[in-house]
Amino acid sequence: MNKKLIDSFGREITSMRISITSRCNLTCLYCHREGLEDSGRTMTPLEIARITEICASLGVKKVKITGGEPLLREDLEEIVSLISKIPGLKEISLVSNGLLLASRAKSLKNVGLKRVNISLDTLRSDLFRKLTGGGNLDDVIKGIDAALKSNLLPVKLNTVILKGINENEIEDLIKFASRYGLILQLIELVETEESLYGKYFYDLSHIEDALASRAKEIIMREKMHGRKKYILDEAEVEVVRPLHNSEFCLRCTRLRITPDGKFKPCLLQNDGYVDFLSPLRQGASVEELNKIVKTAVERRKPYFMGVRFER
């Protein structure tokens, strides 16, 4: 019988998002750093593989590697290679800003990486430098091209829409995605800092209505927080609305793991952490490690049912 991790709200845990570093080579305007602070403690490739192996044995099937910027780790290929050999995993993907991807896309594909999500909020070089604290847009384009040539498919663009900054670029981004054969994900700003959110939040509801009216097909992604994919003549577009879509929480199937080896129950909540790395380094048994994972799952609850949105 296959093992399953199911939390107290009936949500089966099938994926994990593991941050392998808090370091980044950009300082993006809105970055929430996954709600993490740098503790100075970092997991080794073998420790990352071990925590993934335990989770996979309990039913996790997909792993998304994030940061910070994961490509800053010179041992990323080793990490991916170790994870790719774990029984039960069906997919390993990567979230990156793309700056360093051009030279490593092929090697990452060769060791088992399946696909990539690349952050790209503007097609204007000057605005890109401003938003990212000095990033070079051309390097990201080269990274996208390398990912496509290396068959890291599908390549998805993560685009956060910011009021007064890039909301007028949505059509250009759709055309860009069409030209390269990418999936464009339009993302609403997450509320992690009040003044930033108040200034830059852009409601995508009318954009989603417009996409629906021109789509030749609309696919409901039940396992992705009830998210819809709009199939246009030009490209495929998804709209990610984490704070205005209760399905985002109620259908969440993901565990989050910090660079210092702790389970984080929710991106938007900063309590309830469960330390995995310390017991692992102290020689905990498989049974003890399994119990730690199950404890982390038991602490999960939909953000909309937390104190902030309690009815």
HUPEWO-V473310 format. One record per residue. N is the residue number from 0. SS is DSSP state (A for helix, B for strand, O for the rest). D_CENTER is the distance of its C-alpha to the mean C-alpha in Angstrom with 1 decimal. Layout:
BEGIN
N/SS/D_CENTER
N/SS/D_CENTER
END
This chain:
BEGIN
0/O/29.9
1/O/26.2
2/O/24.6
3/O/22.2
4/O/20.3
5/B/21.1
6/O/20.8
7/O/23.7
8/O/22.4
9/O/22.5
10/O/18.8
11/B/18.3
12/O/15.5
13/O/14.4
14/B/10.9
15/B/9.5
16/B/6.5
17/B/8.9
18/B/9.2
19/O/12.3
20/O/13.6
21/O/13.9
22/O/15.8
23/O/15.0
24/O/17.4
25/O/16.8
26/O/17.5
27/O/15.8
28/O/17.7
29/O/15.2
30/O/12.8
31/O/12.3
32/A/11.3
33/A/9.2
34/A/12.8
35/O/14.1
36/O/17.3
37/O/18.4
38/O/20.7
39/O/22.1
40/O/21.4
41/O/19.1
42/O/18.8
43/O/20.6
44/A/19.5
45/A/21.8
46/A/20.4
47/A/16.8
48/A/18.4
49/A/20.5
50/A/18.0
51/A/16.1
52/A/19.6
53/A/20.6
54/A/17.6
55/A/18.2
56/A/21.8
57/O/21.1
58/O/19.3
59/O/15.6
60/O/15.2
61/B/11.7
62/B/9.8
63/B/6.4
64/B/7.6
65/B/6.4
66/O/9.1
67/O/11.0
68/O/11.5
69/A/11.6
70/A/14.4
71/A/16.6
72/O/17.2
73/O/20.2
74/O/19.8
75/A/16.4
76/A/18.5
77/A/20.2
78/A/17.2
79/A/16.0
80/A/19.6
81/A/20.1
82/A/17.2
83/A/18.3
84/O/21.6
85/O/20.6
86/O/22.3
87/O/20.5
88/O/17.1
89/O/16.6
90/B/13.5
91/B/11.7
92/B/9.0
93/B/7.8
94/B/5.8
95/B/9.1
96/O/11.5
97/O/13.8
98/O/16.9
99/O/17.7
100/O/16.5
101/O/19.9
102/O/21.8
103/O/19.4
104/A/17.9
105/A/21.0
106/A/21.1
107/A/17.6
108/A/18.4
109/A/21.6
110/O/20.3
111/O/18.0
112/O/14.7
113/O/14.2
114/B/12.0
115/B/9.8
116/B/7.7
117/B/9.9
118/B/10.1
119/O/13.7
120/O/15.3
121/O/18.9
122/O/21.3
123/O/23.8
124/A/24.2
125/A/25.9
126/A/23.3
127/A/20.5
128/A/22.4
129/A/22.9
130/A/19.4
131/A/18.0
132/O/21.1
133/O/22.7
134/O/20.2
135/O/21.9
136/A/20.7
137/A/22.8
138/A/20.8
139/A/17.5
140/A/19.7
141/A/21.1
142/A/17.7
143/A/16.9
144/A/20.4
145/A/20.1
146/A/17.1
147/A/19.1
148/A/22.2
149/O/20.6
150/O/19.5
151/O/15.8
152/O/15.6
153/O/14.4
154/B/13.1
155/B/10.9
156/B/11.3
157/B/9.1
158/B/12.2
159/B/12.8
160/B/16.4
161/B/18.7
162/O/22.2
163/O/24.9
164/O/22.7
165/O/21.1
166/A/21.8
167/A/24.6
168/A/22.5
169/A/20.9
170/A/23.6
171/A/23.5
172/A/19.8
173/A/20.6
174/A/23.5
175/A/21.5
176/A/19.0
177/A/22.2
178/A/23.9
179/A/21.2
180/O/20.2
181/O/16.6
182/B/14.6
183/B/14.1
184/B/11.6
185/B/13.4
186/B/11.7
187/B/14.0
188/O/14.0
189/O/13.0
190/O/16.3
191/O/16.1
192/O/19.3
193/A/22.1
194/A/23.9
195/A/20.9
196/A/19.8
197/A/23.4
198/A/23.9
199/A/20.9
200/B/19.6
201/O/20.2
202/O/20.7
203/O/19.5
204/A/21.8
205/A/24.5
206/A/22.2
207/A/21.1
208/A/24.8
209/A/25.7
210/A/23.2
211/A/24.7
212/A/28.1
213/A/27.7
214/O/25.5
215/O/27.5
216/B/25.2
217/B/22.7
218/B/20.5
219/B/19.4
220/B/16.3
221/O/17.5
222/O/14.9
223/O/12.0
224/O/13.4
225/O/16.4
226/B/14.7
227/B/17.1
228/B/17.1
229/B/20.0
230/B/21.9
231/O/24.0
232/O/26.7
233/O/24.7
234/O/21.1
235/B/18.4
236/B/16.7
237/B/14.3
238/B/14.3
239/B/11.7
240/O/13.9
241/O/12.6
242/O/15.9
243/O/18.4
244/O/17.3
245/O/18.3
246/A/17.0
247/A/13.4
248/A/14.7
249/A/17.5
250/O/15.6
251/O/12.7
252/O/12.7
253/B/10.1
254/B/11.2
255/B/9.7
256/B/11.6
257/O/12.7
258/O/14.1
259/O/17.5
260/O/17.1
261/B/16.8
262/B/15.2
263/B/13.9
264/O/14.7
265/O/12.7
266/O/10.5
267/O/13.7
268/O/16.2
269/O/17.5
270/O/20.0
271/O/20.4
272/O/18.8
273/B/20.1
274/B/21.0
275/O/20.7
276/A/21.5
277/A/24.9
278/A/26.3
279/A/25.1
280/A/26.9
281/O/29.9
282/O/30.3
283/O/29.1
284/O/30.0
285/A/27.8
286/A/29.0
287/A/28.1
288/A/24.5
289/A/24.1
290/A/25.5
291/A/23.0
292/A/20.0
293/A/22.0
294/A/22.7
295/A/19.1
296/A/18.7
297/A/21.9
298/O/20.6
299/O/17.8
300/O/18.9
301/O/17.7
302/A/17.3
303/A/19.8
304/A/22.2
305/O/22.1
306/A/24.8
307/A/23.4
308/A/23.6
309/O/26.2
310/O/29.0
END
